[in-house]
């Protein structure tokens, strides 16, 4: 497995939506960890260009993360009411599958060392096709039932996401009021069950002591995203960087995308506490609002994804972060 060849048991989280860059993925891999590209929100052609950019910078293994498409919202009235409340600058909500089939075809062709999935479990046929092309397949899970489903689909490894994690919750189905397992509890539940796959722990890990803790609890590696957001190679917006470096609280919200996610609390989040479950419809509706807020440098107008331990992040080159954590 790729994990056994790493110099450091450090995996970069995919960081979709801006912070993910080929330079960041390549730097982590070159330093002896496992870099990742985020294919979420990108067309297959753009993902191809980023894969080529990583391969131009390193020969070390890396991974690509893909969003598993879900279902259209079944509460159109709540969605329409929410979008109307956003004001006239919001876009029309729409559903899409994030270029799913084209990305799968690209990844089979490109023979990526690791392909990981978030927001669901791919079918056995999808997993088998990627494995036949030479890729390891990892699935991100948030509870024991999801871990067993991923095992049964043929996954090679599991990324266990605790509720402390920044960004979107990786749950197969976003539901109102689900129990959110902390990383340590989740890790021990899966490690002592009948799953028997390598486990990558993610969520709220911010320093070397936390990496050591999850390794002691049964993980083969730690996956970190927020810890890399201040690296110069990351595409993190300056206002987002300032929020990461602060001690501001985080919370879970659906306000920006219609799917539960953790970020630093800001005005947009508090103004829309009751956003319905409607992903990616709300993501597309709020996209122009978030883009204009980024242009203004307005940290109160766009998502500031961050894990609970975000203030532990350091403004260092990615390679130095890998060595510090490992």
N, C-alpha and C positions, 0 to 999 in steps of 0.2 A: 504493500500500500504506500501511497505518497507520504502519509504521515510518518512512516518508519524511516524515511530518507531525509527528514527535516533536521537541520542543526539545532533549531529551537522549536518547541511545541507551541508555536504562535501562528494563528490563522487570522488573516485580515477579514473582517466582516465586509459584505459587499457594498454598503453605503450608497444605495441608489438615490438619484435625485440631485446630483451635483458633486458631492465630495469624492465619489469614485473617479479615479483617473488611471490611465495606463502607467503613468510615472509612479503612482503610489503602489499599484499592484506589483510592478517590476521591482521596486525598491525593497518591498517586504520579502519577495521571493529571493532576490539577490542576497539579502541579509541572512538567509537560512530559515525563514518562515515560509508560509504559503500565502501569496498574494491572491486577491480576488478582484474580478471585474463585475460590476453590476449591469446586467442586461435589462433590468426593469426600466420601463418608460422609453426604451430605445428601440428603433427599428433594426431589423436584422443586418442591414447594410452598415449602420453605424457600429453595431457590435463587431462586425467583421473588421472594420478599420481599427477598433480598439484592440482586438486580439492581435492583429498584425503589429500594432505599435508596441505591445508588451513583448512580443517575440523579437522585435528589433532591439530591445533593451536587455533581455535576459534569456538564457537557455534553461533556466530553472523552471520547475513545474509551477503552474498557477491554476486558478479555477475561474469559472463563470457561473454566476447565480441567475436563475430564471424564475419569474413569477408564474405560478400555476393559475390559469384563468378560473374565475369563479362563476357565479350565476348572476343574472340581472336581479336588481332589487324587486321585491314583490310588494313594496309599499310606495307606489308612485305618488300618492297624495302627500306623504311626508317629505318625499324628495322634492316635489314641486314647491311646497311651502318653504322648505329650507333654502332652495335656490332663489326664490323670490325675496327672501329676507336678506340675501347677500347683496342685493341691489343691482342696478342696470349694468354695471361693468362685469358682472359674472357671465361666464359662457354657458351655453346650453349644455345640460348634462347629457352624457352619452356613454354607452357601453362599448367596450372592445375587448379583444383577447390578448392584447399586448404583443401582437405579431407572433403568436405562439408557434404555429407550424413552421414558419420561416426560420425562426430561431432554432428549433429542434433540428431542422435540416442543416443549418449552418454548423451547429455544434457537432453533429455526426461527421460532417465533412472535415471540420477543423481538428478533430481528434484532441479535444481539450483534456488535459490530465484529470481534472475534477469538474464535474457539473453538479451544482447543488440547486435545490428547489425550495421555494418558500410559498406560503399561502395554500399549500395542498400537497398531495402525494400523486406523482405521475403514475400512469398505468404500468403494469408489468411489461407491456409491449414497448412503451417509451423507455423504460429503464433498460430493457434488454437490448434495444437498438443502440443506445449510448454505450452500453458495456461492450457490445460487439464491435463498436468503433474504437475501443480502447480507453474509454473514460471510466473513472470511478464515479458512482452516483451517490451523492449525499442528500438527505432530506432533513429539513428543519422541522422540529416537533416541539410541542409545548406540554404534552402529557403522555401518560403511559399508553393510552389507547392509540394515539397517533404514532407512537414509536412502534407498536406492534403492526399497525397498518403499513408503515414504511418497510419494516422487515419483510412482511409478506409480499410486498411489491418487488422485492429484490434489491433494496438499497445496500450499498457497501458500508455506509457509516451514517450516523445520525448527529446532527447539530441540535443540541438541547438548549432551547431558549427559555431562560427564566424571565419572570415578569419585570425584573429590574432593567431589562435591555432597553436601549434607545431605539427609535424608529418603530416600524410596524410590528405588531404582534404577528407571529408566524402561524397562528392557528389555522387549521384546515378550513374551518367555517367560523366567521366572525358572528358571535352570538351576544345578546344582551346579558350582562352579568355573569360571565363564566368565571370559575375559580382560576385565579392566576397563580400558578405555582412558582415559588422562588427557586432560584437555580440550584441551590444545595439540595432541597427536597426533591426536585425533579431528577437531579443527577443520581441521587441514591435510590429513588424508586426504580429508575430504568436500569441502573447498574446491577441491582439485585434481582431483577425480573428475568424472564425467559427470552430476552431480546438478543443478547450475545452478539452485539456489533460494537465496533469502535465508537466511542462517544466524544464529541467535541462540545465543550461547555461554553455557553455564551450568555451574557447578561450581567452588567454591573461589575465586570472585572476591569480594574483600573491600574493595577500595579503588580509587581513580581510576587508579592505575598499572596495576592488573590489567585494568580496563576498557580502557585504552589498548592494552594488550598484545593482547587478543583482537580488537580492531578492526584492529590492524596485521596480525594473522594471518588476516584474512578474514571476520570476523563483521560483520554489519550492526548488531548491538546486543548488549548483555550482559544476561543475566537473573540477578537476585540474589534470594535468599530469606533466608539467614542474616543478611545485612547489615541487614535490616529488622526482625529479631526483637525488638530492644530499643526500637523506636519506640513512643511512647505509644499510637499508633493500633492497634498489633498486639495480638491477644488472647493473647499469650504468657504462660504461667503464671509466677508469680514465681520458683519453683524452677528453671524452665527458663531464665529470664532470668539467674539467677545462674550457671548452668552455661555459658551462652553467653559471659558476661563473663569467665570463667576461662580458664586455659590448659590445661585438662584434655584428654586425648587423645580422639580419636574412633575408632570401628571400625564395620565392617559387621556386621549381625546380622539374623536372622529371628525372634528371640525374641519380639517384641511382636506381629507381624502374620502371620508365615509368608511374608513377602516380604522380600528383601534390602533393607536400608536403613542409612543412616549416621547415627549419633548419638553424643553424648558417652557414654563408657563409664560404666556404673553397675552396681550389684549385680545387678539383674534380668538384664541382658545377660550378665554373666559367669557367672551361675548356670545359664544355659540356652544353652550354646554350640552345641548340636547340634539346634536347632529344625528340624523338617522344612519342606519347601516346601509350604505349604498356606495360600494366601491366597484368599479372606478368612476362611477357617474359624478360623485362629488369632487373627486380628484380633478376631472376635466372642467367642472364648473368653476372651481376656485383657481385654476391655473393662471388666468390673466391677472387676478387679484394678487396672487403671490409673486408673479413676475414683476409687476409694477412696484410692489413693496421692496423687492430686492434691488430694483433700479434706484429707489429712493434711499436705500440703506435703512429701511424701517423694520427693525427687529420685531415690532408688534404686529406686522402684517403677513408674515410667512412662517412656515414651520421650522422650528429650531430643534430638530430631532437630537436627543441626547439620553444616555443612560443615567441611572441614579447616581453613579460615581463620577459624573462628568468633570467635577472640579479637580480630579486627580490627573487629568490630561496635561501633557507637557508640550511646549512648543519646541520640538526637536525634529531633526531629520528622521524619516521613517526607519532607516536602518538602525539608528541609535535607539529608537523606541523598541525595536525588536530585540536588540541585544540587552537593553535594560530590563525588559519583561522576562526574557529567557534566562 
